[in-house]
Structure formats: C-alpha cells, structure tokens
Amino acid sequence: MTDYPEIREMVSLSSRVMAAAGSNDFIWGHVSARDPEGRGVWMKQASWGLEEITPSRVHLVTPDGDVAAGGGQRHSEYPIHTEIMRARPDVGGVVHVHSRYSVALAAADVDLLPVSHEANYFAPIGVPRFTETADLILTAELGQHLARALGDAEAVFLVNHGVATVGPDLQSATVAAIVLDRACRQQLLTRAYGGSPTWSDADESLAKREHIYGGKARHQVWDYLVRQLPSDPA
C-alpha cells in the first residue's frame, strides 16, 4: 500500500498552521487531503490537538470509516471529509475547525459581507449555511447534506458548530479557513463601531478576489504561514 509521506507531511503542516492561527480547540478539529488512489482521505488522528500533529499522526480513512493505513484513533466526523470529496471531484483538501469569530458570525444569523479584503475571497457565492443540525456530522447521510449545502462554494458555516473550507489542494483549503475567520472578525469589529458600514458591490468584490487572491497568491500565503511555525512537535 502506498504510504504517501508527502501527503502526511502536508496534513501535519496544515494542522499546525490552523493551530497557530488560533483555530485549535483542545483535541477537536481536523483536516484532510484526498488520497491519489481514491481510497479515501488522509486525516489527522483523533485524540491529538492540531498543534501536536506530526506525519506519524496522520492516517488513511476509507469512505466507510475504516483506518486503512497509519493506525490510531479515527475522528468521528470523518463523513465531513469523505462526503465532500465524493460530491466535489475538484476538491483536494478539506478543513473543519471551530474558529471563534466564524462560529460567532454564523450564530448571529447574518451574512458575511465584504467589508474587508478577506471576505472577497469567497466571491461570488459567499459562504452558505448548514442548519440541519448543530450536532456532530457522524453519518454519511449528514455528510451528504453538508456537501449539498456547500454546493460550489469554498466554505460553509455549520451554524452553532464550526466551518468547513475546501480547495483544489489542502494548502488552499487551509488558507481559506484562516481568511474566513479574519473576515468574520473584521465584520464583527466593523459592526461594533455602529455608524453606517459600507462594503464592496458584487463586481468590485470579484475584481478584488482576482487581484488579491489570484495567481500564486494563495500558495504564497501558505508558504508564509509555514515559515512562521515553531519547530516540529515531539
């Protein structure tokens, strides 16, 4: 069985980047990368915090939830990853975290608005909302419903729960999760000042998305985030 050490390393780096960005939540939250052979997803193991993930703490989970390589305890919410991957062949990476500002904005039942550069990352679709349950996504059926709520977007709010972000690769999905939480924080700050907030219209939002996040920019942001990481965890 092919072990893909480079994918294990990528999942490890993504986990630690998310922790460094403030999305660590004790042992909860997880990231995944698609298995090139179609066997499932490479995920961080459960029972470890995001900041503790090394390549040896990444394993291969099949669509049925079996650990096919790597051992360790599997996260119960693996259907978030496997069902989004099943529904979206264009997706190579998925991040599910409980980022504080993203959770707050979604629970407030307001739309994400492009009051800052960050929210334009998600133009033109924006960030849809999954409201069927705020409980864990423990079944393939719920994973399928979440994937349906995500649609063609790059992120979805799991209201009163967390977020899921996607990308053509795990690097992009990771950057999306961090940018989303920054966008939510900026909107909350903007609203707190009162006044008459303004934001970009649809055309300007699309233009800003291309100007700021187009080309190599997303991977360059990823490279920057990796450079900021502390030394490898034990």
Secondary structure, DSSP 8 states (H G I E B T S, - for coil): ----HHHHHHHHHHHHHHIIIII-BTTB-EEEEE-TTSS-EEEE-TTS-GGG--GGGEEEE-TTS-EEES-S---TTHHHHHHHHHH-TT--EEEEE--HHHHHHHHTT-----SSTGGGGGTTT---EE-S-SS---SHHHHHHHHHHHTT-SEEEETTTEEEEEESSHHHHHHHHHHHHHHHHHHHHHHHT-S------HHHHHHHHHHHHTTTHHHHHHHHHHHT--S---
